Amino acid sequence: MSNTRFIYGFHAVAGRIKQRSASVHEVYVDATRRDARTRDLIKLAASFKVRVVEVDGARLDGMAGAGRHQGVAAKADAVELAVSLDDVLDAVVGPPLVLVLDGVTDPHNLGACLRTADAAGVHAVLAPKDRAVGLNATVIKVASGAADTVPYITVTNLARSLRELKERDIWIVGATEDVPMAHHAPGLARPLAWVLGAEGEGLRRLTRETCDELRHIPMAGSIESLNVSVAAGVCLFEAMRQRAAT
């Protein structure tokens, strides 16, 4: 398995240069683009001494596959942020905050969740191996750099991993629709893992039964559920607000 990959899109490429410039082998830009955004990226690469190569659109298409590359791609080392959840939690200072995704297989949703997780100070995103999309190029692009900052850890048995979190005194809160407690009720400043399921399907039975507590996001309109990345933002930032208040 190759230890390099192509990443594409302005945010993903710029984020990798800023965070881990030594891991970037080359940056490729569309030779026909002369706009300010492209010029700024070239300047950024030069400031970190990363080589920039002008290529045609067809070559960029090949690097990005079916993804929208926006006229920029980079060849970079695959970055592994953590070997295991234990590695992450052992290094946490203060109460841990974990996002657990049960059944999120859409790369755009996962990328958006990673971006939200980064903004909310999440220490790791946890998902099952058999019901997860993985860190492909689309996820990395949508995450806009967050795939290089938030550990994304897949596990063989999600319910068992949730029980292991409990053994670390981490409170497991599942988001679902059919319970009375609202997401903003007190109690989120403690060591915490928010568990969210895929839009429409929700949490699997065993995942739901393993949670310590279930909460819902109050909805005032006619739509029954939120996109999982939006729901993650609502839940995680409420935890962030409660922590700041304490």
C-alpha positions as CSV (number, residue, x, y, z in Angstrom):
1,M,0.0,0.0,0.0
2,S,1.4,3.4,-1.0
3,N,2.2,5.8,1.8
4,T,1.5,8.8,-0.4
5,R,-1.8,10.1,-1.7
6,F,-3.2,12.9,-3.8
7,I,-5.2,15.6,-2.0
8,Y,-7.1,18.2,-3.9
9,G,-9.0,21.4,-3.5
10,F,-7.7,24.8,-2.2
11,H,-8.6,24.4,1.4
12,A,-7.3,20.8,1.7
13,V,-4.0,21.6,0.0
14,A,-3.4,24.9,1.8
15,G,-4.2,23.3,5.1
16,R,-1.8,20.5,4.6
17,I,1.0,23.0,3.6
18,K,0.4,25.1,6.7
19,Q,0.1,22.2,9.1
20,R,2.6,19.6,7.6
21,S,4.6,21.2,4.8
22,A,7.3,18.6,5.1
23,S,4.8,15.9,4.1
24,V,4.0,17.6,0.8
25,H,6.1,16.4,-2.1
26,E,4.7,18.7,-4.9
27,V,1.7,21.0,-5.6
28,Y,0.1,20.9,-9.0
29,V,-1.9,23.8,-10.4
30,D,-3.8,24.2,-13.6
31,A,-1.5,26.0,-16.0
32,T,-4.5,28.0,-17.4
33,R,-5.5,29.6,-14.0
34,R,-4.1,33.0,-13.2
35,D,-6.7,34.1,-10.6
36,A,-5.8,35.6,-7.2
37,R,-6.7,32.3,-5.3
38,T,-4.2,30.4,-7.4
39,R,-1.5,33.0,-7.0
40,D,-2.0,33.0,-3.2
41,L,-1.6,29.3,-3.1
42,I,1.6,29.4,-5.2
43,K,3.0,32.1,-2.8
44,L,2.0,29.9,0.2
45,A,3.8,26.9,-1.2
46,A,6.9,29.0,-2.0
47,S,7.0,30.4,1.5
48,F,7.2,26.8,2.8
49,K,9.6,25.8,0.0
50,V,7.2,23.3,-1.6
51,R,7.7,22.8,-5.3
52,V,4.8,23.9,-7.6
53,V,4.2,22.3,-11.0
54,E,1.9,23.7,-13.6
55,V,-0.1,20.9,-15.4
56,D,-3.0,20.6,-17.7
57,G,-6.6,19.9,-16.6
58,A,-6.5,16.3,-17.8
59,R,-3.7,15.5,-15.4
60,L,-5.5,17.1,-12.5
61,D,-8.6,15.1,-13.4
62,G,-6.6,11.9,-13.2
63,M,-5.2,12.9,-9.7
64,A,-8.6,13.7,-8.3
65,G,-10.6,11.0,-10.0
66,A,-14.3,11.9,-9.9
67,G,-13.7,14.8,-7.4
68,R,-13.8,18.5,-8.1
69,H,-10.2,19.6,-7.8
70,Q,-10.7,23.4,-8.3
71,G,-7.5,23.4,-10.4
72,V,-5.2,22.4,-7.6
73,A,-3.8,19.1,-6.2
74,A,-0.9,17.9,-4.2
75,K,1.1,14.7,-3.7
76,A,1.6,14.2,0.0
77,D,2.4,11.6,2.6
78,A,-0.5,9.8,4.1
79,V,-0.7,11.1,7.6
80,E,-1.7,8.9,10.5
81,L,-2.7,11.0,13.5
82,A,-3.2,8.2,16.0
83,V,-2.7,4.5,16.3
84,S,-5.6,4.0,18.6
85,L,-8.2,5.8,20.7
86,D,-6.2,5.0,23.8
87,D,-3.2,6.9,22.3
88,V,-5.4,9.9,21.9
89,L,-7.1,9.8,25.3
90,D,-3.8,9.2,27.1
91,A,-2.6,12.5,25.8
92,V,-5.7,14.6,26.5
93,V,-5.4,17.3,29.1
94,G,-8.8,18.1,30.6
95,P,-12.1,16.4,29.9
96,P,-12.1,14.4,26.7
97,L,-14.6,15.2,23.9
98,V,-15.2,12.5,21.3
99,L,-17.5,12.3,18.3
100,V,-18.8,8.9,17.5
101,L,-20.4,8.3,14.0
102,D,-22.5,5.2,13.6
103,G,-23.3,4.5,10.0
104,V,-22.0,7.6,8.2
105,T,-20.9,6.3,4.8
106,D,-21.2,9.5,2.7
107,P,-17.7,11.1,2.2
108,H,-19.2,14.6,2.1
109,N,-20.9,14.1,5.4
110,L,-17.8,12.6,7.0
111,G,-15.7,15.5,5.7
112,A,-18.1,18.0,7.1
113,C,-18.2,16.2,10.4
114,L,-14.4,16.3,10.6
115,R,-14.4,20.0,9.9
116,T,-17.1,20.6,12.6
117,A,-15.2,18.4,15.0
118,D,-12.0,20.4,14.6
119,A,-13.9,23.7,15.2
120,A,-15.4,22.3,18.4
121,G,-12.1,21.0,19.8
122,V,-13.0,17.3,19.5
123,H,-10.1,15.0,20.4
124,A,-11.1,12.1,18.1
125,V,-13.8,10.9,15.8
126,L,-14.7,7.3,16.2
127,A,-16.5,5.0,13.7
128,P,-17.0,1.3,12.9
129,K,-14.9,-0.2,10.1
130,D,-17.8,-1.9,8.4
131,R,-20.1,1.2,8.3
132,A,-17.7,4.0,7.5
133,V,-16.4,5.7,4.3
134,G,-12.7,6.1,5.4
135,L,-10.4,9.0,4.7
136,N,-10.6,9.1,0.9
137,A,-9.7,12.2,-1.3
138,T,-13.3,13.5,-1.2
139,V,-13.4,13.4,2.6
140,I,-10.1,15.2,2.8
141,K,-11.2,17.9,0.4
142,V,-14.5,18.6,2.2
143,A,-12.8,18.5,5.6
144,S,-10.8,21.6,4.4
145,G,-7.7,20.6,6.4
146,A,-9.4,19.0,9.4
147,A,-8.5,15.5,8.2
148,D,-4.9,16.4,9.2
149,T,-5.9,17.7,12.6
150,V,-8.6,15.4,14.0
151,P,-7.8,11.7,14.5
152,Y,-10.3,9.6,12.7
153,I,-10.3,6.1,14.2
154,T,-12.2,3.1,13.0
155,V,-12.9,0.1,15.2
156,T,-14.1,-3.4,14.6
157,N,-16.7,-3.4,17.3
158,L,-18.3,0.0,18.1
159,A,-20.4,-1.2,21.1
160,R,-17.3,-2.6,22.7
161,S,-15.3,0.6,22.1
162,L,-18.2,2.6,23.7
163,R,-17.9,0.3,26.8
164,E,-14.2,1.0,26.9
165,L,-14.9,4.7,26.9
166,K,-17.2,4.2,29.8
167,E,-14.4,2.4,31.7
168,R,-12.5,5.7,31.3
169,D,-15.4,7.5,32.9
170,I,-16.5,9.1,29.6
171,W,-20.3,9.7,29.5
172,I,-21.9,8.4,26.3
173,V,-24.7,10.5,25.0
174,G,-26.6,9.4,21.9
175,A,-28.6,11.8,19.7
176,T,-32.0,10.5,18.6
177,E,-35.5,11.9,18.0
178,D,-37.9,9.9,20.2
179,V,-36.7,10.9,23.7
180,P,-37.8,13.7,26.0
181,M,-34.4,15.1,27.0
182,A,-33.1,18.0,24.8
183,H,-29.6,18.2,23.6
184,H,-29.0,21.4,25.6
185,A,-29.8,20.0,29.1
186,P,-27.1,20.3,31.7
187,G,-24.4,17.7,32.1
188,L,-22.2,18.0,29.0
189,A,-19.1,19.6,30.7
190,R,-17.9,16.2,31.9
191,P,-15.7,13.8,29.9
192,L,-18.1,13.1,27.0
193,A,-18.7,11.2,23.8
194,W,-21.6,12.4,21.5
195,V,-22.9,9.5,19.3
196,L,-24.7,10.3,16.1
197,G,-26.2,8.0,13.5
198,A,-26.7,8.5,9.7
199,E,-29.5,10.8,8.6
200,G,-32.7,8.8,8.2
201,E,-31.4,5.6,9.8
202,G,-30.3,6.9,13.2
203,L,-28.5,4.9,15.8
204,R,-28.3,1.1,15.5
205,R,-30.0,-0.8,18.3
206,L,-26.9,-2.0,20.0
207,T,-25.3,1.4,19.8
208,R,-28.4,3.0,21.3
209,E,-28.6,0.5,24.1
210,T,-24.9,1.1,25.0
211,C,-25.4,4.8,25.5
212,D,-25.6,6.2,29.0
213,E,-28.1,8.8,28.0
214,L,-30.2,9.8,24.9
215,R,-31.1,13.3,23.9
216,H,-32.9,14.9,21.0
217,I,-32.4,18.2,19.1
218,P,-35.6,20.2,19.3
219,M,-37.0,21.0,15.8
220,A,-39.4,23.9,15.2
221,G,-40.1,23.3,11.5
222,S,-41.5,20.6,9.3
223,I,-38.2,18.8,8.7
224,E,-37.8,15.8,10.9
225,S,-34.0,15.5,11.0
226,L,-30.8,17.4,10.3
227,N,-27.9,16.4,8.2
228,V,-25.5,14.6,10.5
229,S,-22.8,17.2,10.2
230,V,-25.2,19.9,11.2
231,A,-26.5,17.8,14.1
232,A,-22.9,17.2,15.1
233,G,-22.3,21.0,15.2
234,V,-25.4,21.6,17.3
235,C,-24.4,18.9,19.8
236,L,-20.7,19.6,20.0
237,F,-21.0,23.3,20.3
238,E,-23.5,22.9,23.1
239,A,-20.9,20.8,24.9
240,M,-18.4,23.5,24.2
241,R,-20.7,26.2,25.6
242,Q,-21.4,24.3,28.8
243,R,-17.7,23.7,29.3
244,A,-16.9,27.4,28.8
245,A,-19.6,28.2,31.4
246,T,-18.0,26.1,34.0
